[in-house]
Amino acid sequence: MIRYTLACEAGHGFESWFPSSESYDDQAARGLVTCPHCGSAKVAKAMMAPSIGRAASGPTEPNLPAVTQQPETVSLIAEPDQRLRAMLKAFRDHVTANADDVGTRFPEEARRIHYGEAGNRAIYGEASPAEARSLIDEGIAVALLPVLPDDRN
């Protein structure tokens, strides 16, 4: 795992973990690395100081036992972000449990429902940004289902 300090075009700084440098490069090129503050996908690595460990000090007296220090449990995600992710996951779980997955047929099925050609029901599926924009332009209400970081791993 590698941690990068990142900054978006608006100057918001944040950190994120990646399995490898290549993984960051791939995700950034595909627009999957976004600023948690403003959502911008124009993100770049920021200057960061290396994390240098220090050696544990031994006992001062030869007869004294060495003391092992237990590492502190550290969460990689701040608590507000954990709560937000939990809420987004609960929302997504609710939608997937209570709506029909129509897959790539989403734009067509949404139109059929909107124009009364199919029964009114909740659906979810896949649509390109252009297809979603077209649906919105036709007055068809659509919303993005949140993609959680765990979904990308």
C-alpha positions as CSV (number, residue, x, y, z in Angstrom):
1,M,0.0,0.0,0.0
2,I,1.1,3.5,-0.7
3,R,-0.3,6.8,0.7
4,Y,-0.3,9.9,-1.5
5,T,-0.9,13.4,-0.5
6,L,-3.1,14.8,-3.2
7,A,-4.6,18.2,-4.2
8,C,-7.4,19.1,-6.6
9,E,-7.5,22.1,-9.0
10,A,-9.3,24.1,-6.3
11,G,-6.4,23.6,-3.9
12,H,-8.1,21.2,-1.5
13,G,-5.6,18.8,0.0
14,F,-6.3,15.3,1.1
15,E,-4.6,11.9,1.4
16,S,-5.5,8.6,-0.2
17,W,-4.2,5.0,-0.1
18,F,-3.5,2.9,-3.2
19,P,-2.3,-0.7,-3.7
20,S,0.6,0.6,-5.8
21,S,1.9,3.6,-7.8
22,E,0.6,2.0,-11.0
23,S,-2.9,1.7,-9.4
24,Y,-2.9,5.4,-8.6
25,D,-1.8,6.3,-12.2
26,D,-4.5,4.0,-13.7
27,Q,-7.3,5.3,-11.4
28,A,-6.3,9.0,-11.9
29,A,-6.2,8.5,-15.7
30,R,-9.7,7.1,-15.6
31,G,-11.0,9.9,-13.5
32,L,-11.7,7.7,-10.5
33,V,-9.6,9.7,-8.1
34,T,-11.8,12.6,-6.9
35,C,-11.5,15.3,-4.3
36,P,-13.6,14.5,-1.2
37,H,-14.3,18.2,-0.7
38,C,-15.6,19.3,-4.1
39,G,-15.7,16.2,-6.3
40,S,-13.2,17.4,-8.9
41,A,-11.4,14.7,-10.8
42,K,-8.6,17.0,-11.7
43,V,-6.3,15.7,-8.9
44,A,-2.5,15.6,-8.8
45,K,0.1,14.4,-6.3
46,A,1.2,17.0,-3.9
47,M,4.6,17.4,-2.2
48,M,4.9,15.1,0.7
49,A,7.6,14.3,3.3
50,P,8.8,10.7,3.6
51,S,7.7,8.7,6.6
52,I,10.8,7.6,8.3
53,G,10.6,5.1,11.2
54,R,12.9,5.3,14.2
55,A,14.6,2.4,15.9
56,A,13.1,1.3,19.2
57,S,15.4,2.1,22.1
58,G,16.6,-0.8,24.2
59,P,16.8,-1.1,28.0
60,T,19.2,1.2,29.8
61,E,20.3,-1.4,32.3
62,P,21.4,-4.9,31.2
63,N,19.2,-6.5,33.9
64,L,16.0,-4.7,33.0
65,P,13.6,-6.4,30.6
66,A,12.9,-4.8,27.3
67,V,9.5,-3.2,26.9
68,T,7.5,-3.8,23.8
69,Q,5.3,-0.9,22.8
70,Q,2.0,-1.9,21.2
71,P,1.2,0.0,18.0
72,E,-1.7,2.4,18.2
73,T,-4.8,1.4,16.2
74,V,-5.1,4.1,13.5
75,S,-8.1,4.5,11.2
76,L,-7.1,5.4,7.6
77,I,-10.4,7.3,7.2
78,A,-11.6,10.1,9.4
79,E,-14.7,9.5,11.4
80,P,-16.9,11.9,9.4
81,D,-15.8,10.2,6.2
82,Q,-16.6,6.8,7.8
83,R,-20.1,8.0,8.7
84,L,-20.7,9.4,5.2
85,R,-19.5,6.2,3.6
86,A,-21.8,4.2,5.9
87,M,-24.8,6.4,4.9
88,L,-24.0,6.1,1.2
89,K,-23.7,2.3,1.6
90,A,-27.0,2.1,3.4
91,F,-28.6,4.2,0.7
92,R,-27.2,2.0,-2.0
93,D,-28.2,-1.2,-0.2
94,H,-31.7,0.2,0.2
95,V,-32.0,0.9,-3.6
96,T,-30.6,-2.4,-4.7
97,A,-32.9,-4.3,-2.2
98,N,-36.1,-2.4,-3.3
99,A,-35.7,-1.7,-7.0
100,D,-35.3,-3.9,-10.1
101,D,-31.9,-4.1,-11.7
102,V,-32.4,-3.6,-15.4
103,G,-28.7,-3.4,-16.2
104,T,-27.7,-1.8,-19.4
105,R,-31.3,-1.5,-20.4
106,F,-31.7,1.4,-17.9
107,P,-32.2,4.3,-20.4
108,E,-34.8,2.4,-22.4
109,E,-36.7,1.1,-19.4
110,A,-36.7,4.5,-17.7
111,R,-38.3,6.0,-20.8
112,R,-40.9,3.2,-21.0
113,I,-41.9,3.8,-17.4
114,H,-41.9,7.6,-17.9
115,Y,-44.1,7.5,-21.0
116,G,-46.5,4.9,-19.5
117,E,-45.4,2.0,-21.7
118,A,-44.4,0.0,-18.6
119,G,-45.7,-0.2,-15.1
120,N,-44.4,2.4,-12.6
121,R,-41.7,0.9,-10.4
122,A,-38.3,1.7,-9.0
123,I,-35.4,0.6,-11.2
124,Y,-31.6,0.9,-11.3
125,G,-29.0,0.0,-13.8
126,E,-26.3,1.4,-16.0
127,A,-26.2,4.5,-18.2
128,S,-23.4,6.5,-19.8
129,P,-23.1,10.1,-18.8
130,A,-24.6,11.0,-22.3
131,E,-27.5,8.7,-21.8
132,A,-28.2,10.1,-18.3
133,R,-28.0,13.7,-19.6
134,S,-30.5,12.7,-22.4
135,L,-32.9,11.3,-19.8
136,I,-32.7,14.4,-17.7
137,D,-33.2,16.6,-20.8
138,E,-36.4,14.6,-21.5
139,G,-37.6,15.4,-18.0
140,I,-37.0,11.9,-16.6
141,A,-35.7,12.0,-13.0
142,V,-32.5,10.0,-12.6
143,A,-30.0,9.9,-9.8
144,L,-26.5,8.5,-9.6
145,L,-26.1,5.5,-7.3
146,P,-22.9,6.3,-5.3
147,V,-19.8,4.3,-6.2
148,L,-18.0,3.5,-2.9
149,P,-14.2,3.2,-2.8
150,D,-14.6,-0.5,-1.8
151,D,-16.4,-1.0,-5.1
152,R,-13.3,0.0,-7.0
153,N,-11.0,-2.5,-5.3
